[in-house]
């Protein structure tokens, strides 16, 4: 049976570079490892390793998890603010369409609206529907049909299509 190798990490007195990284982290607790690395003129992976070695990164990880939605919202805001009209014009049409679809889905999700069309054939009594509307505060105006050209066509113009009894 081969002997297992266990890597031991000895915590020694920090070097001047390590002290600089630790001090920067202490002075700027909300700064990312990459930002600290840039300021300290150090490799980002080395900076993260030092912060982990001295137990400083775990605290930020927990804070990140607790504030993830707000952090993502901030990153999203930064990304969207950085996009110029020229960037959009340079983007291939397919990518622009896909981006528009994704933004539309996220907008509907944020508004609590459906992001998937699932057919459900059911009916409830009118009195039950009125009770539901009253509970959720939906007004009669909200139930008015949407002007949709697909649904609002002249049904008298519909032609029934039947299959001929022709042979191949």
Residue frames as a rotation matrix with the C-alpha (Angstrom) as fourth column:
UNK 1
0.582 0.813 0.000 0.00
0.813 -0.582 0.000 0.00
0.000 0.000 -1.000 0.00
UNK 2
-0.207 -0.674 0.709 1.43
0.634 -0.644 -0.427 3.34
0.745 0.361 0.561 -1.05
UNK 3
-0.455 -0.019 -0.890 1.94
0.805 -0.436 -0.402 5.96
-0.380 -0.900 0.214 1.60
UNK 4
0.550 0.712 0.437 -0.42
0.810 -0.582 -0.072 8.90
0.203 0.394 -0.897 1.33
UNK 5
-0.648 -0.736 0.195 1.08
0.690 -0.676 -0.261 12.31
0.324 -0.034 0.945 0.91
UNK 6
0.510 0.776 -0.372 -0.49
0.859 -0.483 0.170 14.98
-0.048 -0.406 -0.913 3.05
UNK 7
-0.202 -0.532 0.823 0.30
0.545 -0.759 -0.357 18.54
0.814 0.376 0.443 2.16
UNK 8
0.210 0.193 -0.958 0.85
0.947 -0.283 0.151 20.60
-0.242 -0.939 -0.243 5.28
UNK 9
0.279 -0.091 0.956 0.55
0.388 -0.900 -0.199 24.32
0.878 0.426 -0.216 5.15
UNK 10
-0.183 -0.415 -0.891 2.65
0.982 -0.126 -0.143 26.00
-0.053 -0.901 0.430 7.74
UNK 11
0.801 0.405 0.440 1.58
0.402 -0.909 0.105 29.41
0.443 0.092 -0.892 8.79
UNK 12
-0.140 -0.935 -0.327 4.73
0.989 -0.118 -0.087 31.36
0.043 -0.336 0.941 9.13
UNK 13
-0.073 0.018 -0.997 5.44
0.334 -0.942 -0.042 34.98
-0.940 -0.336 0.063 9.72
UNK 14
0.780 0.467 0.416 4.16
0.527 -0.132 -0.840 36.84
-0.337 0.874 -0.349 6.64
UNK 15
-0.352 -0.857 0.377 6.63
0.930 -0.273 0.246 38.29
-0.108 0.437 0.893 4.19
UNK 16
-0.732 0.053 -0.679 6.46
0.052 -0.990 -0.133 41.99
-0.679 -0.132 0.722 3.38
UNK 17
-0.852 0.451 -0.267 4.39
-0.356 -0.124 0.926 41.26
0.385 0.884 0.266 0.23
UNK 18
-0.412 0.711 -0.569 2.02
0.644 0.670 0.369 39.07
0.644 -0.215 -0.734 2.24
UNK 19
-0.476 0.196 -0.857 1.70
0.723 -0.469 -0.508 41.77
-0.502 -0.861 0.081 4.93
UNK 20
-0.905 0.129 -0.405 0.90
-0.304 -0.863 0.404 44.28
-0.298 0.489 0.820 2.19
UNK 21
-0.647 0.694 -0.315 -1.87
-0.029 0.391 0.920 42.00
0.762 0.605 -0.233 0.84
UNK 22
-0.305 0.514 -0.802 -3.26
0.910 0.404 -0.087 41.40
0.279 -0.757 -0.591 4.34
UNK 23
-0.654 0.003 -0.756 -3.17
0.402 -0.845 -0.352 45.12
-0.640 -0.534 0.552 5.16
UNK 24
-0.908 0.341 -0.242 -4.89
-0.399 -0.530 0.748 46.03
0.127 0.776 0.617 1.89
UNK 25
-0.451 0.767 -0.457 -7.58
0.378 0.628 0.680 43.48
0.808 0.134 -0.573 2.61
UNK 26
-0.333 0.273 -0.902 -8.05
0.930 -0.060 -0.362 44.89
-0.153 -0.960 -0.235 6.13
UNK 27
-0.771 -0.028 -0.636 -8.20
0.061 -0.998 -0.030 48.48
-0.634 -0.062 0.771 4.85
UNK 28
-0.471 0.593 -0.653 -10.52
-0.882 -0.305 0.359 47.59
0.014 0.745 0.667 1.94
UNK 29
-0.628 0.182 0.756 -12.67
-0.238 0.881 -0.410 44.65
-0.741 -0.437 -0.510 3.12
UNK 30
0.465 0.881 0.091 -15.07
-0.115 0.162 -0.980 44.98
-0.878 0.445 0.177 0.17
UNK 31
0.094 -0.520 -0.849 -12.29
-0.972 -0.234 0.036 44.87
-0.217 0.822 -0.527 -2.42
UNK 32
0.969 0.219 -0.118 -12.01
-0.246 0.918 -0.312 41.70
0.040 0.331 0.943 -4.47
UNK 33
0.501 -0.817 0.286 -8.90
0.374 0.502 0.780 39.55
-0.781 -0.284 0.557 -4.50
UNK 34
0.246 -0.375 0.894 -8.16
0.960 -0.029 -0.277 40.80
0.130 0.927 0.353 -8.02
UNK 35
0.772 0.077 0.631 -8.41
0.094 -0.996 0.005 44.43
0.628 0.055 -0.776 -6.93
UNK 36
0.851 -0.502 0.152 -6.10
-0.244 -0.121 0.962 43.81
-0.465 -0.856 -0.226 -3.98
UNK 37
0.343 -0.734 0.586 -3.67
0.731 0.600 0.323 41.97
-0.589 0.317 0.743 -6.28
UNK 38
0.458 -0.127 0.880 -3.65
0.723 -0.523 -0.452 44.89
0.517 0.843 -0.148 -8.72
UNK 39
0.888 -0.092 0.451 -2.94
-0.284 -0.881 0.379 47.41
0.362 -0.464 -0.808 -5.96
UNK 40
0.670 -0.638 0.378 -0.26
-0.269 0.265 0.926 45.18
-0.691 -0.723 0.006 -4.39
UNK 41
0.264 -0.534 -0.803 1.25
-0.955 -0.030 -0.294 44.43
0.133 0.845 -0.518 -7.80
UNK 42
-0.596 -0.366 0.715 0.87
-0.531 0.847 -0.008 40.71
-0.603 -0.385 -0.699 -7.09
UNK 43
-0.865 0.293 -0.407 -0.51
-0.163 0.604 0.781 37.73
0.475 0.741 -0.474 -8.99
UNK 44
-0.080 0.927 0.365 -4.28
-0.883 -0.237 0.406 37.35
0.463 -0.290 0.838 -8.31
UNK 45
0.553 0.298 -0.778 -4.03
-0.036 0.942 0.335 33.61
0.832 -0.157 0.532 -7.57
UNK 46
-0.463 -0.788 -0.406 -1.16
0.516 0.133 -0.846 34.28
0.721 -0.602 0.344 -5.12
UNK 47
-0.735 0.250 0.630 -3.23
-0.521 -0.803 -0.289 36.99
0.434 -0.540 0.721 -3.44
UNK 48
0.378 0.921 -0.091 -6.20
-0.694 0.347 0.631 34.65
0.613 -0.175 0.771 -3.02
UNK 49
0.263 -0.373 -0.890 -3.89
0.375 0.889 -0.261 31.94
0.889 -0.265 0.374 -1.66
UNK 50
-0.797 -0.599 0.070 -2.50
0.211 -0.386 -0.898 34.34
0.565 -0.701 0.434 0.95
UNK 51
-0.424 0.717 0.553 -5.96
-0.820 -0.563 0.101 35.55
0.384 -0.410 0.827 1.97
UNK 52
0.586 0.606 -0.539 -7.11
-0.354 0.789 0.502 31.93
0.729 -0.103 0.677 2.32
UNK 53
-0.119 -0.740 -0.662 -3.97
0.434 0.562 -0.705 30.88
0.893 -0.371 0.254 4.21
UNK 54
-0.955 -0.291 0.060 -4.52
0.096 -0.494 -0.864 33.57
0.281 -0.819 0.500 6.85
UNK 55
-0.530 0.808 -0.257 -8.27
0.830 0.433 -0.351 32.89
-0.172 -0.399 -0.901 7.06
UNK 56
-0.693 0.223 -0.686 -9.35
-0.085 -0.970 -0.230 36.20
-0.716 -0.101 0.691 5.58
UNK 57
-0.884 0.306 -0.353 -11.17
-0.389 -0.065 0.919 34.98
0.258 0.950 0.177 2.50
UNK 58
-0.688 0.649 -0.325 -13.82
0.677 0.735 0.033 32.89
0.261 -0.197 -0.945 4.32
UNK 59
-0.436 0.514 -0.738 -15.35
0.424 -0.606 -0.673 35.99
-0.794 -0.607 0.046 5.87
UNK 60
-0.603 0.172 -0.779 -15.78
-0.633 -0.697 0.336 37.56
-0.486 0.696 0.529 2.45
UNK 61
-0.910 0.280 -0.304 -17.21
-0.017 0.710 0.704 34.33
0.413 0.646 -0.642 1.06
UNK 62
-0.501 0.755 -0.424 -19.94
0.844 0.317 -0.433 34.31
-0.192 -0.575 -0.795 3.69
UNK 63
-0.333 0.345 -0.878 -20.65
-0.001 -0.931 -0.365 38.00
-0.943 -0.121 0.311 3.10
UNK 64
-0.847 -0.008 -0.532 -20.79
-0.526 -0.133 0.840 37.33
-0.078 0.991 0.108 -0.64
UNK 65
-0.802 0.563 -0.202 -23.30
0.472 0.803 0.363 34.53
0.367 0.195 -0.910 -0.17
UNK 66
-0.328 0.690 -0.645 -25.45
0.757 -0.216 -0.616 36.69
-0.565 -0.690 -0.452 2.09
UNK 67
0.058 0.290 -0.955 -25.44
-0.172 -0.940 -0.296 39.60
-0.983 0.181 -0.004 -0.42
UNK 68
-0.601 -0.409 0.686 -25.21
0.487 0.493 0.721 37.69
-0.633 0.768 -0.097 -3.70
UNK 69
0.246 0.782 0.573 -28.37
0.958 -0.104 -0.268 39.16
-0.150 0.615 -0.775 -5.28
UNK 70
0.857 0.052 -0.513 -27.25
0.096 -0.994 0.060 42.74
-0.507 -0.101 -0.856 -4.57
UNK 71
-0.157 -0.983 -0.100 -23.74
-0.150 -0.076 0.986 42.00
-0.976 0.170 -0.135 -5.83
UNK 72
-0.466 0.048 0.884 -25.11
0.777 0.501 0.382 40.49
-0.424 0.864 -0.271 -9.04
UNK 73
0.657 0.745 0.112 -27.40
0.725 -0.585 -0.362 43.50
-0.204 0.319 -0.925 -9.50
UNK 74
0.564 -0.527 -0.636 -24.38
-0.212 -0.837 0.505 45.80
-0.798 -0.150 -0.584 -9.17
UNK 75
-0.536 -0.763 0.361 -22.36
0.122 0.353 0.927 43.78
-0.836 0.541 -0.096 -11.68
UNK 76
-0.057 0.619 0.784 -25.33
0.963 0.241 -0.120 43.74
-0.263 0.748 -0.610 -14.05
UNK 77
0.840 0.374 -0.393 -25.64
0.323 -0.927 -0.191 47.52
-0.435 0.033 -0.900 -13.74
UNK 78
0.065 -0.916 -0.397 -21.92
-0.305 -0.397 0.866 47.95
-0.950 0.065 -0.305 -14.47
UNK 79
-0.585 -0.296 0.755 -22.10
0.498 0.603 0.623 45.66
-0.640 0.740 -0.205 -17.50
UNK 80
0.282 0.792 0.541 -25.16
0.945 -0.134 -0.297 47.34
-0.162 0.596 -0.787 -18.98
UNK 81
0.796 -0.016 -0.605 -23.75
0.062 -0.992 0.107 50.81
-0.602 -0.123 -0.789 -18.35
UNK 82
-0.186 -0.975 -0.120 -20.55
-0.160 -0.090 0.983 49.85
-0.969 0.202 -0.140 -20.18
UNK 83
-0.255 0.160 0.954 -22.38
0.849 0.509 0.142 48.89
-0.462 0.846 -0.265 -23.38
UNK 84
-0.571 0.003 -0.821 -22.35
-0.226 -0.962 0.154 51.69
-0.789 0.274 0.550 -25.93
UNK 85
0.548 0.783 -0.295 -24.54
-0.432 -0.037 -0.901 52.21
-0.716 0.621 0.318 -28.95
UNK 86
0.119 -0.616 -0.779 -21.51
-0.979 0.059 -0.196 51.29
0.167 0.786 -0.596 -31.09
UNK 87
-0.787 -0.386 0.481 -21.08
-0.514 0.841 -0.167 48.01
-0.341 -0.379 -0.861 -29.19
UNK 88
-0.001 0.887 0.462 -24.69
-0.085 0.460 -0.884 47.11
-0.996 -0.040 0.075 -29.97
UNK 89
0.656 0.260 -0.708 -24.29
-0.665 -0.245 -0.706 48.01
-0.357 0.934 0.012 -33.65
UNK 90
-0.257 -0.867 -0.428 -21.13
-0.951 0.305 -0.046 45.86
0.170 0.395 -0.903 -33.92
UNK 91
-0.531 0.088 0.843 -22.84
-0.426 0.832 -0.356 42.82
-0.732 -0.548 -0.404 -32.36
UNK 92
-0.976 0.184 -0.118 -24.14
-0.011 0.499 0.867 40.23
0.218 0.847 -0.485 -34.84
UNK 93
-0.349 0.929 0.123 -27.90
-0.740 -0.354 0.572 40.30
0.575 0.109 0.811 -35.35
UNK 94
0.186 0.425 -0.886 -28.45
0.121 0.885 0.450 36.82
0.975 -0.191 0.113 -33.89
UNK 95
-0.569 -0.483 -0.665 -26.65
0.718 0.103 -0.689 37.77
0.402 -0.869 0.288 -30.69
UNK 96
-0.919 0.283 0.273 -28.67
-0.346 -0.912 -0.219 40.97
0.188 -0.296 0.937 -30.37
UNK 97
-0.013 0.966 -0.257 -31.92
-0.577 0.203 0.791 39.04
0.817 0.159 0.555 -30.80
UNK 98
0.054 -0.040 -0.998 -30.85
0.539 0.842 -0.004 36.44
0.840 -0.538 0.067 -28.23
UNK 99
-0.880 -0.417 -0.228 -29.85
0.424 -0.472 -0.773 39.18
0.215 -0.777 0.592 -25.78
UNK 100
-0.638 0.715 0.287 -33.21
-0.658 -0.699 0.280 40.91
0.400 -0.010 0.916 -26.26
UNK 101
0.219 0.721 -0.657 -35.03
-0.184 0.692 0.698 37.63
0.958 -0.032 0.284 -25.59
UNK 102
-0.253 -0.394 -0.884 -33.02
0.754 0.493 -0.435 36.99
0.607 -0.776 0.172 -22.43
UNK 103
-0.991 -0.092 0.098 -33.58
0.023 -0.832 -0.554 40.52
0.132 -0.547 0.827 -21.14
UNK 104
-0.286 0.958 0.035 -37.30
-0.677 -0.227 0.700 40.19
0.678 0.177 0.713 -21.88
UNK 105
0.208 0.318 -0.925 -37.46
0.304 0.878 0.370 36.92
0.930 -0.358 0.085 -19.90
UNK 106
-0.603 -0.518 -0.607 -35.59
0.730 -0.052 -0.681 38.46
0.321 -0.854 0.410 -16.96
UNK 107
-0.859 0.368 0.357 -37.86
-0.398 -0.917 -0.011 41.52
0.323 -0.152 0.934 -17.02
UNK 108
0.110 0.954 -0.278 -40.94
-0.473 0.296 0.830 39.26
0.874 0.041 0.484 -16.86
UNK 109
-0.006 -0.194 -0.981 -39.37
0.648 0.747 -0.152 37.24
0.762 -0.636 0.121 -14.07
UNK 110
-0.913 -0.388 -0.125 -38.70
0.357 -0.613 -0.705 40.41
0.197 -0.688 0.698 -12.04
UNK 111
-0.625 0.746 0.228 -42.32
-0.705 -0.666 0.245 41.49
0.334 -0.008 0.942 -12.56
UNK 112
-0.602 0.372 0.707 -43.60
-0.364 0.660 -0.658 38.09
-0.711 -0.653 -0.261 -11.39
UNK 113
0.374 0.729 -0.573 -44.97
-0.857 0.034 -0.515 37.27
-0.356 0.683 0.638 -14.85
UNK 114
0.794 0.005 0.608 -44.80
0.116 0.980 -0.159 34.02
-0.597 0.197 0.778 -16.77
UNK 115
-0.029 -0.840 -0.541 -41.52
-0.816 -0.293 0.499 33.23
-0.578 0.456 -0.677 -18.49
UNK 116
-0.975 -0.185 0.123 -42.77
-0.089 0.833 0.546 29.99
-0.203 0.521 -0.829 -20.02
UNK 117
-0.222 0.933 -0.282 -45.95
-0.971 -0.184 0.154 29.27
0.092 0.308 0.947 -21.91
UNK 118
-0.994 -0.003 0.113 -47.53
-0.028 0.976 -0.216 26.14
-0.110 -0.218 -0.970 -20.54
UNK 119
-0.435 0.889 -0.139 -50.93
-0.441 -0.076 0.894 25.14
0.785 0.451 0.425 -21.83
UNK 120
-0.966 0.257 0.008 -53.44
0.113 0.452 -0.885 24.51
-0.231 -0.854 -0.466 -19.08
UNK 121
-0.526 0.850 -0.018 -56.97
-0.171 -0.086 0.982 23.65
0.833 0.519 0.191 -20.01
UNK 122
-0.669 0.356 -0.653 -59.10
0.743 0.347 -0.572 24.31
0.022 -0.868 -0.497 -16.97
UNK 123
-0.280 0.612 0.740 -62.08
0.025 -0.766 0.643 26.34
0.960 0.199 0.199 -15.98
UNK 124
-0.825 0.106 -0.556 -63.32
0.563 0.059 -0.824 27.74
-0.055 -0.993 -0.109 -12.72
UNK 125
0.188 0.982 0.035 -66.64
0.982 -0.189 0.026 29.24
0.032 0.029 -0.999 -11.82
UNK 126
0.061 -0.101 0.993 -67.13
0.375 -0.920 -0.117 32.95
0.925 0.379 -0.018 -12.30
UNK 127
0.886 0.304 0.351 -67.77
-0.194 -0.444 0.875 33.47
0.421 -0.843 -0.334 -8.57
UNK 128
0.688 -0.712 -0.140 -64.53
0.611 0.464 0.642 31.67
-0.392 -0.527 0.754 -7.69
UNK 129
-0.051 -0.708 0.705 -62.66
0.913 -0.319 -0.254 33.79
0.404 0.631 0.662 -10.24
UNK 130
0.422 0.278 0.863 -64.14
0.016 -0.954 0.299 36.96
0.907 -0.113 -0.407 -8.70
UNK 131
0.997 -0.069 -0.023 -63.04
0.028 0.073 0.997 35.81
-0.067 -0.995 0.074 -5.24
UNK 132
0.310 -0.941 0.139 -59.51
0.918 0.334 0.214 35.12
-0.247 0.061 0.967 -6.52
UNK 133
-0.018 -0.278 0.960 -59.39
0.633 -0.747 -0.205 38.52
0.774 0.604 0.189 -8.23
UNK 134
0.771 0.364 0.523 -60.51
-0.151 -0.693 0.705 40.21
0.619 -0.623 -0.479 -5.01
UNK 135
0.868 -0.468 -0.167 -57.85
0.372 0.390 0.842 38.37
-0.329 -0.793 0.513 -2.96
UNK 136
-0.035 -0.962 0.272 -54.98
0.956 0.047 0.289 39.26
-0.291 0.270 0.918 -5.28
UNK 137
0.008 0.087 -0.996 -56.33
0.215 -0.973 -0.083 42.75
-0.977 -0.213 -0.026 -5.90
UNK 138
-0.860 -0.267 0.436 -56.76
0.459 -0.029 0.888 42.37
-0.224 0.963 0.147 -9.64
UNK 139
-0.402 0.722 -0.564 -59.18
-0.381 -0.692 -0.614 44.89
-0.833 -0.032 0.553 -11.11
UNK 140
0.501 0.680 0.535 -61.68
0.302 0.442 -0.845 44.27
-0.811 0.585 0.015 -13.86
UNK 141
0.775 -0.247 -0.581 -59.57
-0.589 -0.617 -0.523 46.44
-0.229 0.747 -0.624 -16.17
UNK 142
-0.259 -0.953 0.159 -56.64
-0.830 0.304 0.467 44.03
-0.494 -0.011 -0.870 -15.77
UNK 143
-0.293 0.212 0.932 -58.79
0.153 0.973 -0.173 41.19
-0.944 0.092 -0.318 -17.13
UNK 144
0.625 0.538 -0.566 -59.65
-0.433 -0.365 -0.824 42.96
-0.650 0.760 0.005 -20.39
UNK 145
0.656 -0.381 0.652 -58.35
0.631 0.750 -0.196 41.10
-0.414 0.540 0.733 -23.43
UNK 146
-0.182 -0.822 -0.540 -55.14
0.013 -0.551 0.834 42.33
-0.983 0.145 0.112 -24.98
UNK 147
0.728 0.374 -0.575 -55.35
-0.525 -0.236 -0.818 43.58
-0.441 0.897 0.024 -28.54
UNK 148
-0.336 -0.811 0.480 -53.59
-0.256 0.569 0.781 40.67
-0.906 0.139 -0.399 -30.19
UNK 149
-0.096 0.323 -0.942 -53.91
-0.979 -0.200 0.031 40.38
-0.178 0.925 0.336 -33.98
UNK 150
-0.892 -0.238 -0.385 -53.45
-0.322 0.932 0.168 36.62
0.319 0.274 -0.907 -33.77
UNK 151
-0.779 0.621 -0.093 -56.55
0.504 0.531 -0.681 36.25
-0.373 -0.577 -0.727 -31.58
UNK 152
-0.066 0.772 -0.632 -58.57
0.009 -0.633 -0.774 39.08
-0.998 -0.057 0.035 -33.11
UNK 153
-0.965 -0.229 -0.129 -59.06
-0.134 0.004 0.991 37.88
-0.227 0.973 -0.035 -36.66
UNK 154
-0.179 0.934 -0.310 -62.23
-0.972 -0.217 -0.091 37.81
-0.152 0.285 0.946 -38.70
UNK 155
-0.573 -0.056 0.818 -63.50
-0.263 0.957 -0.118 34.29
-0.776 -0.283 -0.563 -38.08
UNK 156
0.562 0.827 0.026 -65.91
-0.195 0.163 -0.967 34.51
-0.804 0.538 0.252 -41.01
UNK 157
0.488 -0.462 -0.741 -62.91
-0.871 -0.206 -0.445 34.41
0.053 0.863 -0.503 -43.32
UNK 158
-0.351 -0.637 0.686 -61.71
-0.677 0.679 0.284 31.02
-0.647 -0.365 -0.670 -42.00
UNK 159
0.247 0.338 -0.908 -61.71
-0.877 0.477 -0.061 28.26
0.413 0.811 0.414 -44.58
UNK 160
0.508 -0.048 0.860 -61.99
-0.525 0.774 0.353 24.70
-0.683 -0.631 0.368 -43.39
UNK 161
-0.168 -0.661 -0.731 -59.27
-0.969 0.248 -0.001 22.57
0.182 0.708 -0.682 -44.92
UNK 162
0.633 0.363 0.683 -60.09
-0.475 0.879 -0.027 18.94
-0.611 -0.308 0.730 -45.55
UNK 163
-0.504 -0.850 0.150 -57.95
-0.462 0.413 0.785 16.19
-0.729 0.326 -0.602 -46.93
UNK 164
0.138 0.488 -0.862 -58.80
-0.981 0.186 -0.052 14.86
0.135 0.853 0.504 -50.38
UNK 165
0.503 0.064 0.862 -59.28
-0.319 0.941 0.117 11.17
-0.803 -0.334 0.493 -50.67
UNK 166
0.682 -0.349 -0.642 -56.60
-0.671 0.052 -0.740 10.93
0.292 0.936 -0.199 -53.32
UNK 167
0.895 -0.415 0.164 -54.12
0.311 0.844 0.436 8.10
-0.319 -0.340 0.885 -53.47
UNK 168
0.262 -0.900 -0.348 -50.37
-0.392 -0.428 0.814 8.37
-0.882 -0.077 -0.465 -53.74
